[in-house]
Amino acid sequence: MLFTILAILFINSKAQDTTCTVVTVNKIYEFQYRPTKLLDKRDCEGYVYLEVKENEVLALHLYDKEETFRKIFVYYPFNEGETQKVKTYNLESKSNVYFFNGPKEIAILTNSIAK
């Protein structure tokens, strides 16, 4: 079922490469967009770090099976001598998909948090 949901979500992607990452409480699943296939499955604890490269789109599916939130840190590129811009979000994670275009780095707290 999870594979079907992800496949439906990405029907309209065009010029950019789209990567698909599902983060649960203790696992990470990475998918290839076309053809849809599982590339990697691994355990996680603490933080998950993802890099979204130039001309890529990340579809981040937070999947906790209950009403909860995840803390996400988005790090934007910067030039030497500048301060790096970081935004923090508390995102719903019952079964929500968020899209990030590159370039940027994303850190996801693997433990759920209360809002």
C-alpha positions in Angstrom: 0.0 0.0 0.0 2.8 2.4 0.9 4.4 1.8 -2.6 1.0 2.6 -4.3 0.6 5.8 -2.4 4.1 7.0 -3.2 3.6 6.1 -6.9 0.4 8.1 -7.1 2.0 11.1 -5.5 4.7 11.5 -8.2 2.8 11.1 -11.4 3.1 14.8 -12.3 6.9 15.4 -11.7 8.7 16.6 -14.9 12.1 18.2 -15.4 13.7 17.6 -12.0 14.9 14.4 -10.5 12.6 13.3 -7.7 13.8 11.1 -4.8 11.5 9.6 -2.3 12.3 9.0 1.3 10.0 7.6 4.0 11.0 8.2 7.6 9.2 6.1 10.3 10.0 6.1 14.0 12.9 3.6 13.5 13.3 3.0 9.8 14.2 4.9 6.6 13.1 3.8 3.2 14.5 5.3 0.0 12.8 4.9 -3.3 13.7 5.5 -7.0 11.0 7.6 -8.6 10.8 5.9 -12.0 10.5 3.0 -12.1 9.3 3.0 -8.5 11.5 0.6 -6.6 13.0 0.3 -3.1 16.6 1.3 -3.2 17.5 1.2 0.5 16.0 0.3 3.9 17.9 0.9 7.1 17.4 1.5 10.8 17.7 5.0 12.2 18.0 6.6 15.6 18.4 10.2 16.7 18.6 12.3 13.5 18.3 11.5 9.8 20.4 13.6 7.4 19.4 14.0 3.8 21.0 16.1 1.0 18.9 17.5 -1.8 21.1 18.4 -4.7 20.7 21.1 -7.4 17.8 20.1 -9.8 16.5 17.5 -7.4 13.2 17.3 -5.4 12.9 15.4 -2.2 9.5 13.9 -1.4 9.7 13.4 2.3 7.0 11.1 3.8 6.8 11.3 7.6 5.0 8.2 8.7 4.2 7.6 12.4 0.7 6.0 12.2 -0.6 8.5 14.8 -1.2 12.2 15.2 2.3 13.5 16.1 5.0 15.9 14.9 8.6 15.8 13.8 11.2 18.5 14.2 12.9 19.3 10.8 15.9 21.5 10.3 16.5 22.8 6.8 20.0 24.1 6.0 20.3 26.4 3.0 23.4 26.8 0.9 25.7 29.8 1.7 28.8 31.5 0.5 32.1 31.7 2.3 32.0 34.5 4.9 28.2 34.3 5.2 26.1 32.8 8.1 24.3 29.7 7.1 20.5 30.1 7.0 18.7 27.4 9.0 14.9 27.1 9.4 13.2 24.8 11.9 9.8 23.3 11.4 7.5 21.1 13.5 5.7 19.1 10.8 2.7 16.7 11.2 3.9 13.2 10.8 1.0 10.8 11.0 1.3 10.1 7.2 2.2 13.4 5.6 4.3 14.2 2.5 6.4 17.3 2.2 8.4 18.4 -0.9 11.8 20.1 -0.8 13.7 21.4 -3.9 17.5 21.5 -3.9 20.0 22.5 -3.1 19.7 22.1 0.7 20.4 19.7 3.5 17.7 18.4 5.9 18.0 16.9 9.4 15.0 15.1 10.8 14.6 14.2 14.4 13.5 10.6 14.4 11.6 10.8 17.7 8.1 12.2 17.6 7.5 15.4 19.6 4.4 17.0 21.1 3.3 20.3 19.5 
